[in-house]
Amino acid sequence: MTTNPRMCVGCRRRDSRKNLVRVVCVDSTLVVDEKAQYQGRGAWIHAEASCCARALRPGTLERALRVEQLDSTALRQWIRTVQEPGNRNGDPVLTREKESG
């Protein structure tokens, strides 16, 4: 078992922090918090398009983050970068290099 495991809100599997991306709600807007620097309640998602798509189902992230409404535009943009690994726009919030190992 991994140390300090987190659960992906998409697939509901437990995994280590290094394999997951944290998302938080800031002023009703979903923010991809890759450096895990934002304070407050966060949710964890695998950096895979399928997990992100499941997490975007109605009510899933709202329930995990305990908010009523959520603008998920940033996560949707981030998903596009995950689906197209050659697309690197230089914005560290919206890009994630796949970790090997």
C-alpha positions as CSV (number, residue, x, y, z in Angstrom):
1,M,0.0,0.0,0.0
2,T,1.2,3.5,-0.8
3,T,2.0,6.0,1.9
4,N,-0.7,8.5,2.5
5,P,-2.9,7.4,-0.3
6,R,-5.6,9.5,-1.9
7,M,-8.8,8.5,-3.7
8,C,-9.4,9.5,-7.3
9,V,-12.9,11.0,-7.5
10,G,-13.2,9.7,-11.1
11,C,-12.3,6.0,-10.8
12,R,-12.5,5.7,-7.0
13,R,-9.1,3.9,-6.8
14,R,-6.6,4.8,-4.1
15,D,-3.2,5.9,-5.3
16,S,-0.2,8.0,-4.1
17,R,-0.2,11.7,-4.3
18,K,2.4,11.8,-7.0
19,N,0.1,9.9,-9.4
20,L,-2.9,12.2,-8.8
21,V,-3.7,15.9,-9.5
22,R,-5.5,18.0,-6.9
23,V,-8.4,20.3,-7.8
24,V,-9.9,22.9,-5.5
25,C,-12.7,25.4,-5.7
26,V,-11.7,29.1,-5.6
27,D,-14.7,31.5,-5.7
28,S,-17.0,28.9,-7.4
29,T,-14.3,28.1,-10.0
30,L,-12.5,24.8,-10.3
31,V,-8.7,25.2,-10.2
32,V,-6.2,22.5,-11.2
33,D,-3.7,22.7,-8.2
34,E,-0.8,20.6,-9.5
35,K,1.6,21.9,-6.9
36,A,-1.0,21.3,-4.1
37,Q,-0.4,24.8,-2.7
38,Y,-4.0,26.1,-2.3
39,Q,-5.6,25.8,1.1
40,G,-8.9,24.3,1.8
41,R,-10.8,21.2,0.7
42,G,-9.5,19.5,-2.4
43,A,-10.3,16.5,-4.6
44,W,-7.8,14.2,-6.3
45,I,-8.0,13.0,-9.9
46,H,-5.7,10.7,-12.0
47,A,-4.1,12.6,-14.9
48,E,-6.1,10.5,-17.3
49,A,-8.9,11.8,-19.5
50,S,-11.2,8.9,-18.5
51,C,-10.9,9.8,-14.8
52,C,-11.4,13.5,-15.5
53,A,-14.5,12.7,-17.6
54,R,-16.0,10.7,-14.8
55,A,-15.2,13.4,-12.3
56,L,-17.1,15.9,-14.4
57,R,-20.3,14.0,-14.2
58,P,-23.0,16.2,-12.6
59,G,-22.6,16.5,-8.9
60,T,-19.4,14.5,-8.5
61,L,-16.9,17.3,-7.9
62,E,-19.5,19.5,-6.2
63,R,-20.1,16.7,-3.7
64,A,-16.4,16.0,-3.2
65,L,-15.6,19.7,-2.7
66,R,-18.8,20.4,-0.8
67,V,-20.0,23.3,-3.0
68,E,-23.3,23.9,-4.7
69,Q,-22.1,25.3,-8.0
70,L,-18.8,24.9,-9.8
71,D,-17.3,26.3,-13.0
72,S,-15.2,23.5,-14.4
73,T,-13.8,25.3,-17.4
74,A,-10.2,25.0,-16.2
75,L,-10.5,21.3,-15.7
76,R,-12.0,20.9,-19.2
77,Q,-9.1,22.8,-20.7
78,W,-6.7,20.7,-18.7
79,I,-8.3,17.5,-20.0
80,R,-7.7,18.6,-23.6
81,T,-3.9,18.9,-22.8
82,V,-4.0,15.4,-21.3
83,Q,-5.7,14.0,-24.4
84,E,-3.2,15.7,-26.7
85,P,0.2,15.1,-25.1
86,G,2.1,17.0,-27.8
87,N,0.1,20.1,-27.0
88,R,2.2,22.1,-24.6
89,N,1.2,25.7,-24.2
90,G,3.6,26.6,-21.4
91,D,1.0,27.2,-18.8
92,P,2.0,25.1,-15.8
93,V,-1.6,25.0,-14.5
94,L,-2.9,23.4,-17.6
95,T,-0.1,21.0,-18.5
96,R,1.2,17.9,-16.8
97,E,4.1,15.7,-17.9
98,K,3.4,12.0,-17.4
99,E,5.5,10.6,-14.7
100,S,7.4,7.4,-15.5
101,G,7.6,4.5,-13.1
